[in-house]
Amino acid sequence: MSNQATTLDHKLALSLLESFNAQGALMAWNARLTSMTPGACEISLPMAQNVCQQHGYFHGGVIGTIADAAGGYAANTLLIPVSECLSAEYKINFVAPAIGDTLIARGKVLKAGKTLVVASAEVFVVHQGKEKLCAIMQQTLFVIPKESPKVDAG
């Protein structure tokens, strides 16, 4: 049994939320960071015209984006405040059409190293109150130094 904490430090949680809220595409799509624990993250995204494709399903690119973000923020729960991450690659399998009211991406860290993190995410679509798995993603992330806050020289 792991003795790892199941909750995040308040200051770390606020830092992660601030970072997430700086994600332009996710904010434009009304995505929300709904859960964070050490090594795990959940993001939800409501259905809207700007996130679907011509058949009314969530767009595959949107599914990939929230899966990527869920894995990345799962990694960041272990990296911030010293480091953070950038995606090096990911592979996604679409296993069912994503038609429903909401997408939920649940990311988790599989292996965290000094220079690379391997994470995965499962993406579910909620339709009539029931979750259905629609995509599975695995990714590799680069660990990078956390940037210092930008200072306005002016």
C-alpha positions in Angstrom: 0.0 0.0 0.0 1.3 3.4 -1.0 1.9 6.0 1.7 1.7 8.8 -0.9 -0.6 11.7 0.0 -4.0 11.6 -1.5 -4.5 15.4 -1.5 -2.4 18.2 -2.9 -0.9 21.0 -0.9 -3.2 24.1 -1.2 -0.5 26.3 -2.7 0.4 23.6 -5.2 -3.3 23.2 -6.2 -3.6 26.9 -6.7 -0.4 27.0 -8.9 -1.8 24.1 -11.0 -5.2 25.8 -11.4 -3.5 29.1 -12.4 -1.4 27.2 -15.0 -4.6 25.4 -16.3 -6.5 28.6 -16.6 -3.7 30.0 -18.9 -4.5 27.3 -21.4 -6.2 29.3 -24.2 -7.8 26.5 -26.1 -9.1 24.7 -23.0 -10.6 28.0 -21.7 -12.2 28.8 -25.1 -13.8 25.3 -25.0 -15.0 25.8 -21.3 -12.9 22.9 -20.0 -12.6 22.5 -16.3 -10.0 20.9 -14.0 -12.3 18.8 -11.8 -9.9 16.7 -9.8 -6.2 16.7 -8.9 -4.4 14.3 -6.6 -0.7 13.4 -6.6 0.0 11.8 -10.0 -3.6 12.1 -11.3 -5.9 14.7 -12.9 -9.4 14.9 -14.2 -10.6 17.3 -16.8 -14.2 17.7 -18.0 -15.5 19.4 -21.1 -19.1 20.2 -22.0 -20.5 19.5 -25.5 -20.7 22.7 -27.6 -20.8 23.5 -31.3 -17.1 24.6 -31.2 -15.9 21.2 -30.0 -17.8 18.9 -32.3 -17.3 17.7 -35.8 -19.8 17.5 -38.7 -21.6 14.4 -37.4 -22.2 15.9 -33.9 -19.6 13.9 -32.1 -16.8 15.5 -30.0 -14.0 16.2 -32.5 -11.0 13.8 -32.3 -8.6 16.7 -32.0 -10.5 18.0 -29.0 -10.4 14.5 -27.4 -6.7 14.3 -28.0 -6.2 17.8 -26.5 -8.0 17.0 -23.3 -6.3 13.6 -23.0 -2.9 15.3 -23.5 -3.8 18.0 -20.9 -5.0 15.4 -18.3 -1.8 13.4 -18.6 0.3 16.6 -18.5 -1.4 18.0 -15.4 -1.2 14.6 -13.7 2.6 14.9 -14.3 2.6 18.5 -13.1 1.1 17.4 -9.7 4.4 15.7 -9.1 6.7 18.3 -10.8 5.5 21.8 -9.8 6.9 24.1 -8.2 10.4 23.1 -9.3 9.7 21.7 -12.8 6.8 21.3 -15.2 6.4 19.3 -18.4 5.8 19.6 -22.1 4.5 16.8 -24.3 7.1 14.9 -26.3 4.6 12.5 -28.0 1.3 10.8 -27.5 -0.6 8.0 -29.1 -4.3 7.8 -28.9 -6.8 5.1 -29.7 -10.4 6.1 -30.4 -12.5 3.1 -29.2 -16.0 4.5 -29.6 -17.8 7.5 -31.0 -17.8 10.4 -28.6 -21.4 11.5 -28.6 -22.9 12.8 -25.4 -23.1 15.8 -23.1 -19.6 15.8 -21.5 -16.1 14.5 -22.0 -14.1 13.4 -19.0 -10.4 12.8 -19.3 -8.6 11.0 -16.4 -4.9 11.2 -16.6 -2.4 9.4 -14.4 1.4 9.1 -14.2 2.7 5.7 -15.0 6.4 6.4 -14.4 8.1 9.7 -13.4 11.8 10.2 -14.0 14.2 13.1 -13.8 13.9 14.0 -17.5 10.9 12.1 -18.8 7.4 11.2 -17.5 5.2 8.6 -19.0 1.5 9.1 -18.4 -1.8 7.8 -19.7 -5.4 9.0 -19.9 -8.7 7.4 -20.4 -11.4 9.6 -22.0 -15.1 8.9 -21.3 -18.1 10.5 -22.9 -21.2 11.0 -20.7 -24.4 10.2 -22.5 -27.8 10.1 -20.6 -25.9 10.0 -17.3 -23.7 7.0 -18.2 -20.0 7.1 -18.9 -18.6 5.3 -21.9 -15.0 4.9 -22.7 -14.2 6.6 -26.0 -10.4 7.0 -26.1 -7.2 5.7 -24.5 -4.0 7.7 -24.7 -0.4 7.1 -23.6 2.2 9.9 -23.7 5.8 10.9 -22.9 6.5 14.3 -21.4 9.7 16.2 -21.1 10.5 17.5 -17.7 11.6 21.2 -17.9 12.6 23.8 -15.3 9.6 25.9 -14.2 9.8 29.4 -15.5 10.2 32.3 -13.1 7.2 34.7 -13.0 7.5 37.3 -15.7 8.4 40.7 -14.4 7.2 43.8 -16.2 10.2 46.0 -16.7 8.1 48.9 -17.8 
